[in-house]
Amino acid sequence: MTRLLIIDPQFAGDPDIEREVTGAGFEYDIIRPEEGAISADALKAADAIVNCRSRHALPSKLVDDMDRAKIVVQAGVGFNHIDIDACAKRGIPVCNTPDYGTVEVADHTLAMALDLLRATTAYNNRLLVRDDAWSTLQLPVRPVRRIRGLTFGIIGLGRIGRAAALRARAFEMNVAFYDPYVEAGTELSFGFHRYKTLNELLATSDIVSLHCPLTDETSNLIDRAAVERMKPDAILINTSRGGTVDLDAVFDGLRSDSICAAGLDVLSTEPLDRSHPLLEAWTKGESWLEGRLLVTPHAAFYTPQSLCDMRRLSTLAVVEYLRDGSLRSCINLPQLYRHGFEFGPYGGQSAISVN
C-alpha cells in the first residue's frame, strides 16, 4: 500500500476526491495541525505528501524526517514555505498546483479594483447608517472615476496576470506589465505595453496589481520607495502573496495621500493582525480610509469548484509521478540537478542519483 500524507487539508471528513483520483492501493494519513503537531512518525511513513496550506511550513527539520517520501506536492501556487533545496538533497521533487484557481484570482483582482473605482462597498456601508447618503452631493468617494482609459499595470505576467489583464482590457483599460522573466515578444502577442523597469510601471499605472510569487527578489517589492513612485491617485491590488507588500508602506502611502486606495487579499501576517496601524484604522472605520481600503481573507482563490480542482490536481500530481515518473509543475528541478539527481524531459521515471 502507498501511504499518502495530507497535511492541513481544506476539507472536513473523508478524502473522497483524492480516493477517486488514486483508486485502490493508497492509504491516507490526514493531519490537521490544530489537532496537534505533525509527528515524525507520520512523515517517516509517507510515500508522498500533499501540503494543503501555506500556513503550514515544511522546513528542513521536517524534510529530514521524510525517509520514504518520493514526492511533495503543494496544493496551491505559492511554495516559499517549503524548503525545496532540502527536498532536492533527498531526491524529492516538489510540485505546486498552479492551474486550479487562475480564473478565480483574476476575477477577484478585477472585483477589488472595480469595487474601489465604483465605491460599491462604500456606498452600501453609507446607506446602512445614513439616509442622506442618497444624494448626489454625497456621491464623491476618492477612488471613484471613469474606468475606460485607465492603465492597469501588472507585476508578473504569468497565468493569473494574463487572465487579469484580459479582464481589464474588457473594461477598455490599457494594459501594461513588468516581468523580466517573460519571453520577448509577449507584449506583441497580447497588445500590451511592456515596461523594462518596475519604476516605469509604478510611475504610469492607475492600478498596480501584483501577480508574482514570493521569493527573495519579490519580498517587500512594494516598499516605501515603490509607493512613493506611484501616482497619487493610484490603486494598489495584491492577490499574490502578502510578503510582496510592506504593509507599513501602504499605511504611510494612504495616510499621506501618496496613493489613493488599496485592495488586499493577502497580508504578510495571516490571519490579520488588527494591531497594525492600517488594519486598526480600517477596523475602527476611521473616516480618512472610507472607500479606500478593501481587505479580504486570502479568499481570491476560492470557489467550491476551484477547491475541488485543487484537491484533484494535487493528488493527480502524486499519482502520475508514482505511476510513470511524470512531473506536473516541478519547482525544484534546478536544485535536484545540482544535488546530482537526473530526470528526463518530462520527469523521467524517478530521481536517480548520478553521483
N, C-alpha and C positions, 0 to 999 in steps of 0.2 A: 504493500500500500504506500502511496505517495502522501506525505503529510504536508498540507498547505496551511501555513500560519497566516491568519488575517488579523492585523493589528489595528485597533481603534476604528472599527467599521462604522459607516454612516447608515447603518440599518439595524433594526432590532430583530431578534428571532432567528429563524433558520436561514442559512445562506442558499436560498432556493435558486437565485440566478447563477450563482457560482456552481452549484451542483449541475445545473443544466448545461453549463459550458464544459465542465470537466468530465462529466459522465462518471461511470464506475471507476474504482481504483484509487480514489482520493479520500483521505480522511482530513478533517478540518479541526484546527485549533483556533478558536476565536478569543482574542484577548481585548478587553476594554480597560484602558488604563485607570479609569475612575474606580474600577473594582479592585485595583491593586497593581503593584509594579509588575512589569514583564519579567518573567523568570528566565534564568539562564537555561533551564531545562527545556523550556518551550523553544527557545532559539536553537539549541543544540539538536533538537529532534526534527526541525523543519527542513524539508527538501526544497521548499520555495516559500517566499514571504511576500505578501501583499500588504504594504503600508498605506493606510487609507487617508490619513490626515497629516497636514504639515505641522500640526501642533505636536505630533509625536516624532521625536528625533531618533535617528539611527547613527549615533556616533561610533567611533572606532571601538570603544569598550564593549558595545553591544555586538558589533560586527565580529569581534574576536570570539564570540560565543557561537557563531554560526558554523558549526562543524560540518553539517551536511548540506547546507543551502547551496543550490545551484543557480538561483536567480532571485533578485529582489525587484519588485515592481511597485512603483509609486502610483496609487490610484488617484492621479491628478497630474497637473502640469509641473508645478514647482518642485525642485529637488535639493534646494540649498540646505535642507535639514538632514540630508543623508550624506555620510562620509563615503563618497563614491570612490575615492582613492583607496580607502581601507578595504572596500569590497573588491576592488581590482586586484589588490595584493593577494587575495584569496581566490582569484579567478572567477569572481562572481559578477556577471553582467548586471547592471542596473538599468531598468527601463522606466520611462514615465508613460503617461496616457494623455497625450496632447490633443486627441481627436474626439473628446467626449462632450465638451461644453463650449465649443467655439461660437456657435450662434447665440447661446445664452449670454456669454460675456460681452459679445459685440452688441447685442440688444440692450443689455444693462448699461453699457457705456453711453449709448445714444439716449437711453431713457434718462440718465442722470443729467446729461447735457441739455436735453430738451426741457426737463423739469426746471432747471435753473434759468434757462433762457425764456421760458414761458411762465415761470413762477406758479406752477400749478399747486405745488405743496404750500407755498407761501400764501397764496390766495385762499386755499382751503382752510389753513390754520387761522387766518384773519377772520374769516366768516364764522368760524366756530365760536368766537367770543365777541365779535364786533358787528353790529348791524350797519354801521357807517362804512364798512368795507365795501358795500355795494354802491360804489360811487366812482365815477371816472377820475375824480380828484385823488382817490385812494389807490389807483392802479399802479403808479410808479413803484417798481422794485428794481434795485440797481442792475442786476444782470439782464433784465428783460430788454430785448432788442430784436430787430429783424434777423432771421436766421439765414436767409438767402444771401450768398456772397461772403459769409464769414469764412475764415480759414481754419480748417480743422487740422491741427498738427499732431502727428502720430510719432511717438518714440517707440520703435520696434515694429517693423512691418512683417511680422510673421503671420501665422494663420489667423489669429484673432485681430491683429492690427489691420490686416487686409479686409476682413469681414466688417470691422468697424468703419473703415474708410469707404467701402461701398455703400454702407448705410448713410454715412454723412453726405456722400455725393448725391444720394437720392433726395436729400433735402436741399440740394443745389448749393452746397458748401464747396469751397475749393479745398482740395486735399493736398497736404504736404507731409513729408515724413523725414525722419533722420534715423538711419540704420546702417552703420558701416559694414555690416555683415551680409547685407542683401546684395545679390549679384547685380552687376552693372546692366543697365537697360530695363530694370524692373519698372522704373518710373515711366518708360515709354509704353510698356505693355498695358499699364493701367491709366495712363494720362494724369499721373500725379506729379507734383513738384518735389524734387529731391534736394535736400539741403546737405551740404558736406559737413557742417558742424552743428552741434546741438545749440550753440548760441544763436545761430541764424534762425533756427526753428523757433526758439523761445521768443526772439525779438519780434517775430512777424505773425505768430499764430494767435487767433482769438480764443481758440480752445486748444489746450495741450493735453493729450491723452496718452497715458503710459501703457505699453503692451510688451514689456520686456521682462526677462527672468531676473531674479535676484542673484547677482554674482558680486565678486569683489569690485568689478568695474561699474556696476549699477547701484551699489549700496549708497544710499543718500544722494542719488543722482540729482534729485531736485532738492538742493540745499539753499541756503540763504542767497548765495551768489546767483543761482539759477532763477530763483523767484524775482530777484531784483532785475534780471534781464527781461522778464516777461512784461507784456503790455499791461498798463494799469487797469484795463477793463477785461483782462484775460481770465479765462476759467480753466482751472486745473481739474482733470479727472484721473483717478487712479483705480483701475480694476485689475492691476497686475499683482504686485507684491508690496506689502506695507513698507518693507525696508528700503524701497527705492525712493521714498519721500521722507524728508525730515519734517516731522510734524511741527517742531518749533518754528521752522522756516515758514510753514504755511500760516501758523498763528501770527507771526510777525508781519507777513505779507498782507493778510486780511486786515489786521488791526491797523496797519499804517496805510491801507488803501493802495498798496503796491500792486496787488492783484484784486480782482473783483469777487471771485467765488471759487468754491471747490466742491467736488463730489468725490467722496472717499468710500470705497467698498472694502478696502484693506488698510490695516494700520500696523505700525511697527510692533505694537503690543496688542495682542488679542487674547481674550476678549478685551474690549476697550477699557482704557484707564481714565475714568472720569475726573481724576485729579489733575490731568494735564490741562493747562490753561485754556487751550482751544476747546477741548471737549467739556470742560467745566462751564465755559461761557455758552456753549451750544446747549448743554443740559439745562441751564438756567433760562434759556430763551432770551439772552441779552439782545437788546434791540439792534445793536450795531451789526449783528450777524443775520438779521432777518432776511430770508431768501437767498443767503449767500453760502450756506454750508449744508450739504446733504451727507449723511453717514448711513451706510447700510452694513449689515453684519456678515461681511465676506460671503455674500449671497449671489454674486453675479453669475456664478457657475450653475446655480440651482434651478432645475425644473424636475418634476418626477421622472421625465424622460431622460434627462441628462444623467441623473443619478443611476438609473438603470444602465445606461451606456457605459458609465464609469466602471461599474461593477463587472459588466460583461467583458469590456475590452481589456481591463487589467488582468482578469482571470484568463482571458484568451492569450495574453502575452506569456503567461506561465505555461499554459498547455502547449502552445506552439513551440516554445523553446525546449521543453522537456521531451516533446514528441519527435521533433526533427531538427532542432538547433536553430530555428528561425527566430530572429530578434526583431521585435516591434519597438522602434524608437529607443534604441540603446543609447544612453547618455554618457557612458564611461568607456567607450571603445578606445580612445587615446590612452587612457590610464591602463587599460588591460594590455594593450600592445607594449606600453612602456615597462610593464612588470613581466613581460615575457609570455603572454597568452595570445594565441593567434586564432582568428576567426576568418571564415570565408566571407565573400562579398555580401552575403545575406545572413550572416551569423555563423555559418558553418554548422558543425554538429554539436559541439560543446567546447568549452575553453580547454585547450591543450597546451601545456607548458612547452615552450620551445627553448628553455634554458638548459 
